[in-house]
Amino acid sequence: MKKQIFAAIMALSFATSVFAIDVNEKELQSAGGEGTVVFENYMGPHKVIETADAIKAIGTGLGNEIRKNIEVETTTSSNSKYTVIHAIDPSSKDKLDADILIINPSATVDHIRNLRRIIAGYLSSAYGYSDKDANTVATFVTVYNAVYRGKIDSFKEKYKDVVTKNLTAEKCGLGLKWTQWPGNSQIVIPLGEFADGGLSSVETSVISDKKVVDSMKEEDDKGIDERKNMVDIKERESEDASVKAQDAAKKVAEENKKLEDQKKNQKEAEKTANKKEAEAEKKQQVAEQKKEEAKKDPGNKQKQQDAKKAESDASKASKDAEKARDNANKEAAKTEEQQSKVDEAQNEASNLQAVADKKSDEAQKEREEIAKDQQELANENLKEMVDGTVMGLKVVNEAEMLSSLVKLNGKTGEVVRESKVNVIRNRTAIPVQDAIISMAADVAFAKNTPDTSIFYMAVCGNNSGVVKLCLIDAYKMEIQKESEETLSKNSVLIQSGTNYFVVIEEKGKNYVASYDKQLTLVTKSSVEVTGSTPITVTGKGLVVTQSDGTPVLLSLTDLTKVTQ
């Protein structure tokens, strides 16, 4: 639990909700230890809202370009906001290749979730990862780069020169705050031995080392789901490597069979060469003998003829011996070459089996750690369910009357967590049950929580930015949806039944607008009002103030002016 705060809590008009596990908004909750990181995302409304698919498509486009030249070092900037350097050097085997994703100064990514979508899209298109696996690897890649931010020596220790020549100490890795990302990020994606596509394209052992996992453990849910997914990936990597090792072992057997056959050929060639050399030596001795006899009896024509014939036979035998020895040497070279093939196949089989064993061991150890963390979470969950929780507002900026949502332990009053959405205006947030909207997967399918269908509707934005009507989820306490329309900075938020009334701004003019709980605009008034008009709900309609300062009564159903 965090330290109890003493700021005034603005009570909201809704029933107390009990949550089993509530993940801290921060992607990685810092415990203050070295290596733990906290991503700080932009938490206000946006002028332009891009869909998740559109954001992912950025990475997909970059990946498609790299895929065209996957076997050579290449750079692509198909999207001017991002650059990817595919840094590989096949001639070097001692360290790792890598892809480097550079966030250019013109990029507007402001949430770690969207950055991960870009990386996931890249991994899917460049290396064929499934959506689920790509999302998991992308999560670990961002945490890994945050943990090792600025640690250039760590990168130099693991990566080849072709990689590190593109890195600088000031920019390598990923900054913690979204404002630091554009123009100051070099996100390193380590590539595995089989980086030509498939499950092991990214070196998962590097991006999930102890420092990275320890950082993920600092989340309120200890990052269990993503860690489980990574374990699943490693187990499949182990299975794939094991199958490849078995295939490699078969190749070793085949090459060994060829080696044995070649050794037989070499042995026969050596035997023949030795025989020919022995014969040549004997014939040379006979030739020397005949030569001496002919020399002693120069008038004996027969001895002269015998000497010449013996010399001719010796010369021929010598040439035959040379050919036989040359053939034996060639067979020895073939044996040496075949031995190299056997050694190469054996090394490949051994390396593959080592990978299989390594991934399996890592997966097993992490499963044991996850089991311990799950038990710890279960204990915390039980305590929280017994104590209960309450929600409220905390003032964070009195001058602009901005607040943030906080959740307190119902028994001790300690803060369970505080939302980083600190731009709730006018001290008002209204609970909304079962709003059906498209949410991030980590919210929509959140585990260990009894209810993820509660949202809080609020007018969000600071005086220097855009103001919109927003839905903040009760699980991660982040903005999950925004109105398409811009609101007056002084707009109130009033609920009447299933309708929510605010003041929207269009081309410098203000109008009362009605929304449903999905933030769909139902209707707006034709009457122009002041931006700060009160909205009073009565049995006859809404009382508001026109732009000329006179009060007017509007119909609750269609916001038309009520006249006699």
C-alpha positions in Angstrom: 0.0 0.0 0.0 1.2 3.5 -0.7 1.5 6.1 2.0 -1.8 7.6 3.2 -2.4 11.0 1.8 -4.2 13.9 3.6 -5.6 15.7 0.6 -9.3 16.4 0.7 -11.4 13.6 -0.9 -14.5 14.7 -2.8 -17.1 12.0 -2.3 -19.0 10.8 -5.3 -22.6 9.9 -5.3 -22.4 6.1 -6.0 -22.3 2.9 -4.1 -19.1 1.5 -2.7 -17.4 -1.0 -5.0 -15.2 -3.9 -3.9 -12.4 -4.8 -6.3 -10.4 -8.0 -6.0 -7.2 -6.8 -7.7 -6.7 -3.3 -9.0 -3.8 -2.8 -11.3 -1.9 0.4 -10.9 -2.3 2.8 -13.8 1.4 3.0 -14.2 2.5 0.3 -16.6 5.3 -0.5 -14.2 4.9 0.5 -10.5 8.2 1.6 -9.2 9.3 0.4 -5.8 12.2 2.8 -5.8 14.7 0.1 -6.5 17.4 0.3 -9.1 16.1 -1.0 -12.5 12.4 -0.5 -11.8 10.6 1.8 -14.2 7.4 3.7 -14.4 6.0 4.8 -17.8 4.3 8.1 -17.7 1.7 8.4 -20.4 -0.3 11.4 -21.6 -3.6 11.2 -19.6 -5.8 13.9 -21.1 -8.2 14.0 -24.1 -6.9 14.2 -27.6 -7.6 16.6 -30.5 -7.3 13.7 -32.9 -8.2 10.1 -32.0 -6.6 7.3 -34.1 -8.0 3.8 -34.0 -5.9 0.9 -32.6 -5.8 -0.6 -36.1 -4.4 2.7 -37.6 -1.7 2.8 -34.9 -0.8 -0.8 -35.5 -0.6 -0.2 -39.2 2.3 2.1 -38.7 4.4 -0.8 -37.5 3.0 -3.1 -40.1 4.2 -0.8 -42.9 7.7 -0.6 -41.4 7.8 -4.4 -41.1 6.7 -5.0 -44.6 9.6 -2.9 -45.9 12.2 -4.7 -43.7 10.7 -8.1 -44.8 11.7 -7.3 -48.4 15.4 -7.3 -47.4 15.4 -9.5 -44.3 18.8 -11.1 -45.0 20.8 -7.9 -45.4 21.4 -4.7 -43.4 18.9 -2.1 -44.3 17.1 1.0 -43.1 13.5 2.0 -43.8 11.6 5.2 -43.1 8.4 4.3 -44.9 6.7 6.3 -42.2 8.4 9.7 -41.7 7.6 9.6 -38.0 9.5 6.3 -37.4 12.7 4.7 -38.7 13.8 1.1 -38.5 17.4 0.0 -38.8 17.7 -3.7 -39.6 21.3 -4.1 -38.2 22.6 -7.6 -39.1 26.1 -8.9 -39.9 26.0 -12.6 -41.0 29.8 -12.7 -40.9 29.9 -12.2 -37.2 28.6 -14.8 -34.8 29.8 -13.8 -31.3 27.1 -11.3 -30.5 23.5 -10.3 -31.3 22.0 -8.7 -34.4 19.1 -6.3 -33.7 16.4 -4.1 -35.2 16.4 -0.5 -33.9 13.1 1.4 -33.9 13.8 5.1 -33.9 11.0 7.5 -32.8 11.6 10.6 -34.9 10.9 14.1 -33.6 7.6 14.4 -35.7 6.1 11.3 -34.0 3.0 12.0 -31.8 2.8 8.7 -29.8 2.0 9.5 -26.2 0.9 6.3 -24.5 3.0 3.1 -24.0 0.0 1.1 -25.1 0.1 2.7 -28.6 3.9 2.4 -28.8 3.5 -1.3 -28.1 0.8 -1.6 -30.8 3.3 -0.1 -33.3 6.0 -2.6 -32.2 3.6 -5.5 -32.3 2.5 -4.6 -35.8 6.1 -4.5 -36.9 6.9 -7.9 -35.4 3.9 -9.5 -37.1 4.6 -8.2 -40.5 8.4 -8.5 -40.4 8.7 -11.9 -38.7 5.3 -13.5 -38.8 4.4 -13.3 -35.1 0.8 -13.9 -34.2 -1.1 -11.0 -32.7 -1.0 -12.4 -29.2 2.7 -13.3 -29.3 3.6 -9.9 -31.0 1.8 -8.1 -28.2 3.6 -10.0 -25.5 7.1 -9.5 -27.1 6.3 -5.8 -27.7 5.5 -5.4 -24.0 8.8 -7.0 -22.9 10.7 -5.0 -25.5 9.5 -1.7 -24.1 10.2 -2.7 -20.5 13.7 -4.0 -21.5 14.5 -0.8 -23.3 13.3 1.3 -20.3 15.4 -0.8 -17.9 18.5 -0.4 -20.0 17.9 3.2 -21.0 21.2 5.1 -21.5 23.3 2.0 -20.5 25.3 2.0 -23.7 27.9 -0.4 -22.2 25.3 -3.0 -21.7 24.3 -2.8 -25.3 27.9 -3.0 -26.5 28.4 -6.1 -24.4 25.6 -8.0 -26.0 25.3 -6.6 -29.6 27.5 -6.6 -32.7 29.2 -3.5 -33.9 26.7 -3.2 -36.8 24.1 -2.5 -34.0 26.0 -0.3 -31.6 27.4 2.0 -34.3 23.8 3.3 -34.6 23.3 3.8 -30.8 24.2 6.8 -28.6 24.4 6.9 -24.8 21.9 9.8 -24.7 19.2 8.0 -26.8 19.6 4.3 -26.5 16.7 2.5 -25.0 13.3 4.1 -24.1 12.7 7.1 -21.9 10.1 6.8 -19.1 8.0 9.8 -20.0 6.1 10.2 -23.3 7.4 13.7 -23.9 10.9 12.2 -24.0 10.1 9.7 -26.8 10.1 11.8 -30.0 13.6 12.4 -31.2 15.2 10.7 -28.2 14.5 7.0 -28.5 16.5 4.1 -30.0 14.4 1.0 -29.2 16.6 -2.1 -29.5 14.9 -5.4 -30.5 17.4 -8.2 -30.1 17.3 -10.8 -32.9 17.7 -14.5 -32.3 19.6 -17.1 -34.3 16.6 -17.8 -36.5 15.7 -14.2 -37.3 14.5 -15.0 -40.8 10.9 -15.4 -39.5 9.1 -17.4 -36.9 8.7 -17.7 -33.2 12.4 -17.3 -32.3 13.1 -14.2 -34.4 13.4 -12.1 -31.3 15.8 -13.2 -28.6 13.3 -13.6 -25.8 15.9 -14.6 -23.2 17.4 -11.1 -23.5 14.2 -9.1 -23.3 13.0 -11.1 -20.3 16.1 -11.2 -18.2 15.9 -10.9 -14.4 16.0 -7.1 -14.3 13.1 -6.9 -16.7 11.0 -9.4 -14.9 11.7 -7.8 -11.6 10.5 -4.5 -13.0 7.3 -6.2 -14.2 6.8 -7.7 -10.7 6.5 -4.2 -9.4 3.1 -3.8 -11.1 0.1 -4.2 -8.8 -0.8 -7.4 -10.7 2.9 -8.3 -10.9 2.6 -8.5 -14.7 1.4 -12.1 -14.3 -0.6 -12.3 -17.6 2.2 -11.1 -19.8 4.8 -13.2 -17.9 2.6 -16.2 -18.5 2.4 -15.4 -22.2 6.2 -15.1 -22.3 6.5 -18.5 -20.6 4.2 -20.0 -23.2 6.3 -18.5 -26.0 9.5 -19.9 -24.5 8.0 -23.4 -24.1 7.0 -23.3 -27.7 10.5 -22.1 -28.6 11.9 -25.0 -26.7 9.6 -27.4 -28.5 10.6 -26.0 -31.9 14.3 -26.0 -31.1 14.0 -29.6 -29.8 12.3 -30.7 -33.1 15.0 -28.9 -35.0 17.7 -30.6 -32.8 16.2 -34.0 -33.6 16.3 -33.2 -37.3 19.8 -32.0 -36.9 20.7 -35.2 -35.1 19.4 -37.2 -38.1 21.6 -35.1 -40.3 24.5 -35.9 -38.1 23.8 -39.6 -38.5 23.6 -39.2 -42.3 26.9 -37.2 -42.4 28.5 -39.7 -40.2 27.5 -42.5 -42.5 29.0 -40.5 -45.4 32.1 -40.0 -43.3 32.5 -43.8 -42.6 32.1 -44.5 -46.3 34.6 -41.8 -47.1 37.1 -43.2 -44.6 36.8 -46.6 -46.3 37.5 -44.9 -49.7 40.5 -43.1 -48.1 41.7 -46.4 -46.6 41.5 -48.2 -49.9 43.2 -45.3 -51.7 46.0 -45.2 -49.0 46.4 -49.0 -49.3 46.7 -48.7 -53.1 49.1 -45.8 -52.8 51.3 -47.7 -50.4 51.2 -50.8 -52.6 52.1 -48.7 -55.7 54.9 -47.0 -53.8 56.3 -50.3 -52.6 56.2 -51.7 -56.2 57.9 -48.5 -57.5 60.6 -48.8 -54.9 61.3 -52.5 -55.8 61.4 -51.7 -59.5 63.7 -48.8 -58.8 66.0 -51.2 -56.9 65.9 -53.6 -59.9 66.6 -50.7 -62.2 69.7 -49.7 -60.2 70.9 -53.3 -60.1 70.4 -53.7 -63.9 72.1 -50.4 -64.4 75.2 -51.5 -62.4 75.3 -54.8 -64.3 75.2 -53.1 -67.7 77.8 -50.6 -66.6 80.2 -53.5 -65.7 79.6 -55.2 -69.0 79.2 -52.5 -71.6 79.6 -54.9 -74.5 76.7 -57.1 -73.5 73.7 -55.9 -75.5 71.3 -58.0 -73.5 72.3 -56.4 -70.3 72.1 -53.0 -71.8 68.5 -53.7 -73.0 67.6 -55.2 -69.6 68.8 -52.0 -67.9 66.8 -49.7 -70.1 63.7 -51.8 -69.7 64.1 -51.9 -65.9 64.6 -48.1 -65.9 61.4 -47.7 -68.0 59.4 -50.0 -65.7 60.7 -48.1 -62.6 59.7 -44.8 -64.2 56.2 -46.0 -65.0 55.8 -47.5 -61.5 56.9 -44.2 -60.0 54.3 -42.3 -62.0 51.7 -44.8 -61.0 52.7 -44.4 -57.3 52.5 -40.7 -57.6 49.0 -40.9 -59.1 47.9 -43.3 -56.4 49.4 -41.0 -53.7 47.7 -38.0 -55.2 44.4 -39.9 -55.2 45.0 -40.9 -51.6 45.6 -37.3 -50.7 42.4 -36.2 -52.4 40.5 -38.9 -50.5 42.1 -37.7 -47.3 40.9 -34.1 -48.1 37.4 -35.4 -48.8 37.5 -37.1 -45.5 38.6 -33.9 -43.8 35.8 -32.0 -45.6 33.3 -34.6 -44.6 34.5 -34.5 -41.0 33.9 -30.7 -41.1 30.3 -31.4 -42.2 29.9 -33.8 -39.4 31.3 -31.3 -36.9 29.1 -28.6 -38.3 26.0 -30.7 -38.1 26.9 -31.8 -34.6 27.4 -28.2 -33.5 24.1 -27.3 -34.9 22.4 -30.1 -33.2 24.1 -29.3 -29.9 23.3 -25.6 -30.2 19.7 -26.3 -30.9 19.4 -28.7 -28.0 21.1 -26.1 -25.8 18.5 -23.6 -26.9 15.7 -26.0 -26.2 17.1 -26.8 -22.7 17.7 -23.1 -22.0 14.2 -22.0 -23.0 12.7 -24.9 -21.1 14.7 -24.1 -17.9 13.8 -20.4 -18.1 10.1 -21.3 -18.6 10.1 -23.7 -15.7 11.8 -21.3 -13.3 9.5 -18.4 -14.3 6.4 -20.6 -13.8 7.6 -21.3 -10.3 8.0 -17.6 -9.7 4.6 -16.8 -11.2 3.0 -19.4 -8.9 4.5 -17.7 -5.9 3.3 -14.3 -7.1 -0.2 -15.6 -7.7 -0.4 -16.8 -4.2 0.8 -13.4 -2.9 -1.9 -11.7 -5.0 -4.5 -14.0 -3.7 -3.7 -13.1 -0.2 -3.8 -9.4 -1.0 -7.0 -9.9 -2.9 -8.6 -11.5 0.2 -7.6 -8.7 2.4 -8.9 -6.0 0.0 -12.2 -7.8 -0.4 -12.6 -7.9 3.4 -11.7 -4.3 3.8 -13.6 -3.0 0.8 -12.7 0.1 -1.3 -14.3 3.5 -1.9 -13.8 6.0 -4.7 -13.4 9.7 -4.5 -11.8 12.8 -6.1 -8.5 14.4 -5.1 -7.8 18.0 -6.0 -4.6 18.3 -7.9 -4.8 21.9 -9.2 -6.9 24.4 -7.3 -6.4 27.2 -9.7 -8.0 25.3 -12.6 -10.2 23.1 -10.3 -8.7 19.9 -11.7 -9.0 16.6 -9.9 -8.0 13.0 -10.2 -9.8 9.8 -9.2 -8.5 7.9 -6.1 -9.4 4.6 -4.6 -9.1 4.1 -0.8 -9.1 1.1 1.4 -12.5 1.2 3.1 -11.2 0.0 6.5 -7.8 1.8 6.8 -8.3 4.8 4.6 -5.1 4.2 2.8 -4.8 4.9 -0.9 -5.0 1.8 -3.0 -4.2 3.7 -6.1 -4.5 7.1 -7.8 -5.3 7.7 -11.4 -2.9 9.6 -13.5 -5.8 11.3 -15.3 -5.4 14.5 -13.4 -7.5 16.8 -15.6 -11.0 16.1 -14.3 -12.7 19.5 -14.3 -15.1 21.1 -11.9 -14.8 18.3 -9.2 -17.4 16.1 -10.9 -17.2 12.5 -12.0 -20.4 10.4 -12.4 -20.3 6.6 -12.2 -21.7 4.8 -15.2 -22.5 1.1 -15.2 -22.2 -1.2 -18.2 -21.1 1.3 -20.8 -20.4 -0.8 -24.0 -17.3 0.6 -25.6 -14.2 -0.8 -27.3 -11.5 -0.9 -24.7 -7.9 -1.9 -24.5 -7.5 -5.7 -24.1 -5.8 -5.3 -20.7 -8.9 -3.6 -19.5 -11.7 -5.3 -21.3 -10.4 -8.8 -20.4 -8.9 -8.0 -17.1 -8.5 -10.9 -14.8 -8.7 -11.2 -11.1 -11.3 -8.4 -11.0 -14.9 -9.0 -10.2 -16.2 -6.2 -12.3 -14.6 -4.2 -15.1 -17.9 -2.6 -16.4 -17.8 0.5 -14.1 -16.7 3.8 -15.7 -16.7 7.4 -14.5 -17.9 10.1 -16.9 -16.2 13.4 -16.5 -15.3 16.6 -18.3 -11.6 16.3 -18.9 -8.8 18.7 -20.1 -6.7 21.6 -18.8 -7.0 25.2 -19.7 -4.2 25.0 -22.2 -5.5 22.0 -24.1 -8.6 20.5 -25.6 -11.6 19.7 -23.3 -13.8 16.7 -24.0 -16.3 14.4 -22.3 -14.5 11.2 -21.2 -15.1 7.8 -19.8 -12.5 6.6 -17.3 -12.5 2.9 -16.4 -12.5 1.7 -12.8 -9.9 -0.9 -13.5 -6.8 1.0 -14.7 -8.4 4.5 -14.2 -7.4 5.6 -17.6 -9.5 7.4 -20.3 -11.0 4.7 -22.5 -13.2 6.8 -24.7 -13.6 10.5 -25.5 -16.4 12.5 -27.1 -15.8 13.5 -30.7 -17.1 17.0 -29.9 -15.1 19.6 -28.0 -16.6 21.0 -24.8 -16.5 24.5 -23.3 -13.8 24.8 -20.8 -16.4 25.9 -18.3 -18.9 23.2 -19.0 -20.7 21.5 -16.2 -21.7 17.8 -16.3 -25.3 17.0 -15.2 -27.1 13.6 -15.2 -30.8 13.1 -15.6 -31.8 9.5 -15.9 -29.9 8.0 -18.8 -28.9 11.4 -20.3 -25.8 13.3 -19.5 -25.8 17.1 -20.3 -22.8 19.3 -21.0 -22.0 22.4 -23.0 -20.2 21.8 -26.4 -18.3 24.4 -28.4 -18.6 24.7 -32.2 -17.0 27.4 -34.2 -16.8 29.7 -31.2 -20.4 29.2 -30.1 -21.8 27.1 -27.2 -24.7 24.7 -27.1 -26.2 22.4 -24.6 -25.7 18.7 -25.7 -27.1 15.4 -24.5 -25.0 12.2 -24.5 -25.8 8.6 -23.6 -23.5 6.5 -21.5 -21.5 5.4 -24.5 -20.6 9.0 -25.2 -22.7 9.1 -28.3 -24.2 12.5 -29.0 -28.0 12.3 -28.7 -29.0 15.8 -29.5 -27.9 19.4 -29.1 -29.8 22.7 -28.6 -30.4 25.1 -31.3 -30.3 27.8 -28.7 -26.8 29.3 -28.2 -25.8 29.4 -24.5 -22.9 30.8 -22.4 -20.0 28.4 -22.0 -20.3 28.5 -18.2 -24.1 28.1 -18.0 -25.5 26.2 -15.1 -27.8 23.3 -16.2 -30.7 22.9 -13.8 -32.9 19.8 -14.2 -36.5 20.4 -13.4 -39.7 18.5 -14.0 -40.5 20.8 -16.9 -37.1 20.8 -18.6 -33.6 22.2 -18.3 -33.0 25.7 -17.2 -29.9 27.2 -18.9 -28.5 30.7 -19.6 -28.6 32.0 -23.2 -25.6 33.7 -24.7 -27.3 37.1 -24.1 -27.6 36.3 -20.4 -31.3 35.5 -20.2 -32.5 32.2 -18.8 -34.4 29.8 -21.0 -36.2 26.4 -20.5 -35.2 23.6 -22.8 -37.0 20.3 -23.4 -35.5 17.3 -21.7 -36.0 15.1 -24.8 -34.8 17.2 -27.7 -33.3 20.3 -26.1 -35.6 22.6 -28.1 -36.7 25.9 -26.5 -40.0 25.5 -24.5 -42.5 28.2 -25.5 -46.1 28.9 -24.5 
